[in-house]
Amino acid sequence: MFKLLFKIISSVIITIIIIVALAVWKGGEPFRWLGEGTIMIGEAIKKIGYTIDEIKEGGEEVKEQLTEIKESIGSLKGDKNGQERSKDRNGTANTN
């Protein structure tokens, strides 16, 4: 447990030393580059989010149309079942 804690603390201290050294040596340029890269990644994620929203909206429309088709097929099957009931096994119509 103490070894893990020691490794975490030492890695944080080394990271801080590297950040300070970069800031003194090159100024803010590496940090600006990192920030601009983060902005570009954020914009790409935003575009992906909009694309997914469009797909979801299109999916809802497809779902509604599929429901309508199922209902119309169900009503057609209901009509056929009603006609088949009036026929006997030989295919002739019942005249009862």
VEXLOKE-767457 format. One record per residue (C-alpha): residue number from 1; x, y, z. Coordinates in Angstrom, 2 decimals, decimal comma. Example, Ala and Ser with C-alpha at 12.3 -4.5 7.8 and 13.67 -1.06 7.14 Angstrom:
2
> k xx yy zz
> 1 12,30 -4,50 7,80;
> 2 13,67 -1,06 7,14;
! end
This chain:
96
> k xx yy zz
> 1 0,00 0,00 0,00;
> 2 2,79 2,38 0,90;
> 3 4,65 1,51 -2,30;
> 4 1,58 2,41 -4,38;
> 5 1,11 5,66 -2,48;
> 6 4,80 6,49 -2,88;
> 7 4,65 5,82 -6,65;
> 8 1,57 8,03 -7,06;
> 9 3,08 10,92 -5,11;
> 10 6,42 10,65 -6,92;
> 11 4,71 10,57 -10,35;
> 12 2,68 13,69 -9,44;
> 13 5,85 15,50 -8,30;
> 14 7,71 14,50 -11,49;
> 15 4,78 15,71 -13,62;
> 16 4,75 19,06 -11,83;
> 17 8,51 19,46 -12,33;
> 18 8,15 18,68 -16,06;
> 19 5,31 21,22 -16,44;
> 20 7,30 23,95 -14,67;
> 21 10,41 23,15 -16,75;
> 22 8,43 23,36 -20,01;
> 23 6,82 26,64 -18,94;
> 24 10,20 28,20 -18,16;
> 25 11,98 26,77 -21,21;
> 26 9,42 27,21 -24,00;
> 27 6,86 29,54 -22,46;
> 28 3,19 28,80 -23,02;
> 29 3,50 27,36 -26,54;
> 30 3,22 23,65 -25,58;
> 31 0,22 24,44 -23,41;
> 32 -1,46 26,46 -26,18;
> 33 -0,85 23,57 -28,57;
> 34 -2,41 21,15 -26,09;
> 35 -5,38 23,49 -25,60;
> 36 -5,93 23,88 -29,35;
> 37 -5,75 20,12 -29,79;
> 38 -8,31 19,69 -27,03;
> 39 -10,60 22,21 -28,72;
> 40 -10,35 20,36 -32,03;
> 41 -11,19 17,07 -30,31;
> 42 -14,15 18,73 -28,58;
> 43 -15,49 20,07 -31,88;
> 44 -15,17 16,63 -33,47;
> 45 -17,07 15,08 -30,58;
> 46 -19,75 17,76 -30,93;
> 47 -20,16 16,91 -34,65;
> 48 -20,45 13,22 -33,79;
> 49 -23,12 14,10 -31,21;
> 50 -25,15 16,05 -33,77;
> 51 -24,85 13,17 -36,23;
> 52 -26,11 10,72 -33,60;
> 53 -29,04 13,05 -32,80;
> 54 -29,97 13,13 -36,50;
> 55 -29,80 9,34 -36,68;
> 56 -31,98 9,07 -33,58;
> 57 -34,60 11,43 -35,02;
> 58 -34,57 9,49 -38,29;
> 59 -34,94 6,26 -36,32;
> 60 -38,05 7,59 -34,60;
> 61 -39,59 8,41 -37,98;
> 62 -38,75 4,94 -39,26;
> 63 -40,23 3,44 -36,11;
> 64 -43,51 5,33 -36,65;
> 65 -43,67 4,24 -40,29;
> 66 -42,95 0,64 -39,32;
> 67 -45,78 0,75 -36,78;
> 68 -48,16 2,05 -39,46;
> 69 -47,09 -0,72 -41,84;
> 70 -47,62 -3,36 -39,14;
> 71 -51,08 -2,00 -38,41;
> 72 -52,04 -2,01 -42,08;
> 73 -50,72 -5,56 -42,51;
> 74 -52,61 -6,60 -39,40;
> 75 -55,85 -5,15 -40,76;
> 76 -55,27 -6,93 -44,10;
> 77 -54,70 -10,22 -42,26;
> 78 -57,88 -9,60 -40,28;
> 79 -59,85 -9,15 -43,52;
> 80 -58,39 -12,35 -44,99;
> 81 -59,13 -14,30 -41,79;
> 82 -62,73 -13,12 -41,93;
> 83 -63,04 -14,30 -45,53;
> 84 -61,34 -17,64 -44,80;
> 85 -63,72 -18,37 -41,95;
> 86 -66,65 -18,16 -44,30;
> 87 -65,10 -20,89 -46,48;
> 88 -65,10 -24,55 -45,58;
> 89 -62,13 -26,91 -45,85;
> 90 -62,67 -27,59 -49,57;
> 91 -62,42 -23,92 -50,39;
> 92 -66,10 -23,45 -51,18;
> 93 -68,05 -20,72 -49,50;
> 94 -70,43 -21,60 -46,69;
> 95 -74,00 -20,68 -47,44;
> 96 -75,44 -21,35 -44,00;
! end
